[in-house]
Amino acid sequence: MTTDTYISIDTLREQVYAAFAKSGVRPETAQSVTDVIVAGERDNCKSHGIYRIEGCLRSVASGKANPTAVPVLKDGGKAIIEVDAAGGFSCPAYDTGRPTLIERAKELGMASLAIRDALHFSALWYEVEDLARAGLAVISMCPSYAFVAPAGGTTPLFGTNPFAFGYPRKGTHPYVFDFATSVAARGDMEMRRIAGEPIPEGWAIAPDGSPTTDATEGLAGAMLPFGAHKGSAISSMIELMAGAMLGEFMSKEALDFAEGGPLPRHGALIIAFDPARFAHSSGRDPVAEGEVLINAMTDQGARLPSERRYAARETAETHGVLLSETEIMRLEAFAARGLGALDD
């Protein structure tokens, strides 16, 4: 019988960092990746927490990820800012471009950050929440691996293609949502497969195109877009905006290039807006006006997106992060031996 145990966020951070430092990842990159993984576990987003360590390290071990890559900022002083991740993880590339993106968005009213040639594993809410706390409205998107069939199709073409939005609020957490354009996140299906649990009907189809509730069959076949043709259309937009428009891999190209390795290699697009600049001529406070809408939602009993995530964060900050015995043992092994623990 396994038992669950609370560990402090600081302890979790130390062990995650050690896992990457032991694996030859440069210190700045190890810190960026650790921040994202710890935030996922802290907020009870298990599919983007310590579960991601193994995939990251396998990408390093296979040579798919450059553990010593130094992101390069390319800034022409205008609205389009670029960071070349140089085949490294996307997290340090975001950290590199963040200060310039914030400055430029407030200077011009809007600005974009194009991240190039990055291995991507993180949840997009991390970035949009961070930028919304800096007073910006933000949208973020990226392709992934071609695991999702378009509406009416049976062959994977799109990625799970996440889309996230953040809007600033005063005195409380930003308004944030982040969702895959597939019915479910790939990580959620993987975790059900590991647990031996079925997936709900409508999440995926088997390799022969038939409906399935078997996670293994669904992962081998094709995932499905949410909302049928509506989710399919949004997913295609993300392929075009964060793939074709950037001149970076779309999901099918990413899958072919990496031969289905642990993490996809592609670009990402973040667009930031300064609400104060957009509302200036109206004489109204855009954050206060946003609060009118948000309050109208909650007054009806509606649950705000990210509400459960923020509640989980509060619990973790008070009591620590709850991990199973298996998770703790795996985490300790990675912290002690890095890549050497991959095949335990």
ZALO-527465 format. One record per residue (C-alpha): residue in three letters; y negated, x negated, z. Coordinates in steps of 0.1 Angstrom, whole numbers, plus 2048, in hexadecimal, padded with zeros to 3 digits. Each point is the difference from the previous one (the first is absolute). Layout:
BEGIN
AlaYXZ ...
# end
This chain:
BEGIN
Met800800800 Thr7DE7F27F6 Thr7E1804814 Asp7DB8017F6 Thr7E77E9811 Tyr7DB7FE800 Ile7F07DE7F8 Ser7DC7F8801 Ile7EB7FF7E0 Asp7F77DC808 Thr8257F7803 Leu8088117DF Arg7E37EE7F0 Glu80C7DE80C Gln8248067F4 Val7F680D7DE Tyr7E87E37FB Ala81B7E780A Ala81880F7E6 Phe7E87F87E4 Ala7F47DE80F Lys8257F5803 Ser8058097DC Gly7E57E97F2 Val7E581A7FB Arg7DE7F1803 Pro7EF80A821 Glu7E48167F1 Thr8198137EB Ala81880481E Gln7E480E814 Ser7F58197E5 Val82480C7FA Thr806802826 Asp7E1816805 Val80C8197E6 Ile82480280D Val7F6803824 Ala7E881B7F7 Gly81C8147EF Glu8177FC81D Arg7E4808819 Asp7F88207EE Asn82580A7FD Cys8007FC7DB Lys8237F1802 Ser8047FC7DA His7E37E8800 Gly8067EE821 Ile8197E5809 Tyr81880F7E7 Arg7EB7EE7E6 Ile8057DD80E Glu8227FB7EF Gly7F380A7DE Cys7E27E9803 Leu8167E380B Arg81A8077E5 Ser7E37FE7E7 Val7F77DE80E Ala8247F4800 Ser80680A7DC Gly7E07F07F4 Lys7F18217F5 Ala7E47FC81A Asn7EA7E1803 Pro7FE7FA826 Thr7E47E77FD Ala7EA8127E7 Val7DB7FF807 Pro7EE81F7F3 Val7E37F87E9 Leu7E0816800 Lys7F08067DE Asp7DE810804 Gly7E78037E5 Gly7E7810817 Lys8058237F1 Ala81481F809 Ile8227F27F6 Ile80F7E7819 Glu8217EF7F9 Val8187ED816 Asp81D7ED7F0 Ala81D800819 Ala8117E57EC Gly82380F805 Gly7FB803826 Phe7FF81F816 Ser7E581A7FB Cys7F4800824 Pro7EE7DF800 Ala7F18087DE Tyr7F182080F Asp7F37EC81E Thr7F07E77E7 Gly7EE81B7EC Arg7F781781D Pro7DE7F180B Thr7F37FF7DC Leu80C8237F9 Ile7EE80E81E Glu7E07ED7F9 Arg80080A7DB Ala807825806 Lys7E3802818 Glu7EA7ED7E8 Leu8098147E0 Gly80C82080F Met8237FA7F3 Ala8177E27F8 Ser8247FA7F8 Leu8197E680A Ala81B7F77E7 Ile81D7ED810 Arg8147ED7E6 Asp8237F17FF Ala80A80B823 Leu821809811 His7F9821811 Phe81281081D Ser7E580E817 Ala7F5824806 Leu7DE8077F0 Trp7F281281E Tyr7FB7DE811 Glu7E67F67E6 Val7EE8227FC Glu7FE805826 Asp7F27DD804 Leu7E58067E6 Ala7F882380C Arg7F97F0822 Ala7E67EB7EE Gly7EF8207F5 Leu80E8037DD Ala81381B7EE Val81E7F17EF Ile81C8067E8 Ser81D7E87FB Met81E8017E9 Cys81B7EA7F1 Pro8208037EB Ser8217F380D Tyr8237FF7F2 Ala80C8197E6 Phe815816817 Val7F18227F8 Ala8078167E2 Pro7E28147F1 Ala802825804 Gly81A80E7E8 Gly80F7DD7FB Thr81F7EF80E Thr7F97DB7FB Pro7EA7EC819 Leu7DE7F77F1 Phe7E680381B Gly7FF7EF822 Thr7FD813820 Asn7DB7F87F9 Pro7ED806820 Phe7DD80E802 Ala7EA7FD81E Phe7DD80D80A Gly7EA7F981E Tyr7DF80F80B Pro7EA7F481E Arg7FB81581F Lys7EA7FA81E Gly8107FB822 Thr8248057F5 His81A7F37E8 Pro7F88027DB Tyr80E81C7EB Val81D7EF7EE Phe81D80B7EA Asp8197EB7EE Phe81E80E7ED Ala8197F57E6 Thr7FF8157E0 Ser825803802 Val80E81B817 Ala8087E681A Ala7F97DB805 Arg81B7E87F4 Gly8017F1822 Asp80882280F Met81E8047E9 Glu80C7DD808 Met7FE807825 Arg8158207FC Arg8197EC7EC Ile8037E681C Ala80381B81A Gly81B8137EB Glu7EA81F7FF Pro7FC8187E2 Ile7DF8047EE Pro7F18227FB Glu8068137DF Gly7E57F87E6 Trp7FA7DC80B Ala8157F07E4 Ile81A8047E5 Ala8217ED7FC Pro8057E87E3 Asp80F81C7EB Gly7E0815805 Ser810819818 Pro7EF809821 Thr80C7ED81E Thr7FC7FE826 Asp8117DE802 Ala7E77E4807 Thr8167E67EE Glu8038157E1 Gly7DB809800 Leu7F67DB803 Ala8187F87E3 Gly7F281D7EB Ala7DC80A800 Met7E880C81A Leu7EA81E7F7 Pro7DA805800 Phe7F181881A Gly7F38217F2 Ala8137FC7DF His7E77FC7E4 Lys7E27FC818 Gly80E7E2812 Ser80D7F27DF Ala7DD8017F2 Ile7F07EF81E Ser81B7E57FE Ser7F97FA7DC Met7DB7FD808 Ile8087E481A Glu8157EE7E6 Leu7E38017E8 Met7E47F8819 Ala8117E5816 Gly8177F37E4 Ala7F58047DC Met7DA7FF808 Leu8037E0815 Gly8177F07E6 Glu81A7FD81B Phe82580B801 Met8088257FF Ser81E80B814 Lys81A7FC7E4 Glu7F37DD7F8 Ala8007F6825 Leu82480B803 Asp80B7ED7E1 Phe7EC7E180A Ala80E7FE823 Glu82380C7F7 Gly7FF81881D Gly7F87E681A Pro7F680A823 Leu7DB8057F9 Pro7ED80A7E0 Arg7E67E97F1 His7E28117F1 Gly7DB807805 Ala7ED819817 Leu7DF8117FD Ile7E880A81D Ile7DF8127F8 Ala7E780381C Phe7E1816802 Asp7E2800818 Pro7FB82480A Ala7DC7F980C Arg7F67F47DD Phe81081E7EE Ala7EF819818 His7DF7EE802 Ser7EB8187EA Ser80F81F811 Gly7F27F8822 Arg82180A810 Asp8177EA815 Pro8217FD7EC Val8147F781F Ala7F381E813 Glu8068177E2 Gly8247F37FF Glu804808824 Val7F78257F8 Leu81E8017E8 Ile8187EE817 Asn7F681681E Ala80581F7EA Met8247F47F9 Thr8097F9824 Asp7F082180C Gln81A8127EB Gly81C7EC812 Ala8067E97E2 Arg80E7DD808 Leu7EB7E47F2 Pro8127E57EB Ser8077E1815 Glu7FD815821 Arg8247F880A Arg7FB7DB7F6 Tyr7E17FE817 Ala81381181C Ala81C7E77FC Arg7E77E3801 Glu7F280D821 Thr82380180F Ala8087DD7F4 Glu7E07F280D Thr80880F822 His8267FB803 Gly8097E87E4 Val8158057E1 Leu822810803 Leu81C7ED7EF Ser8258047FF Glu8187E580C Thr8097F87DC Glu7DC7FD7F6 Ile7F87E981D Met81E7E97F9 Arg7F77FE7DB Leu7DB7F9808 Glu8097E5819 Ala8187F07E6 Phe7E47FE7E6 Ala7E77F3819 Ala8187E480A Arg80E7F67DF Gly7EB80F7E4 Leu8127FF7DF Gly81F7F4811 Ala80682280F Leu8018137DF Asp8257FF7FC Asp809807824 
# end
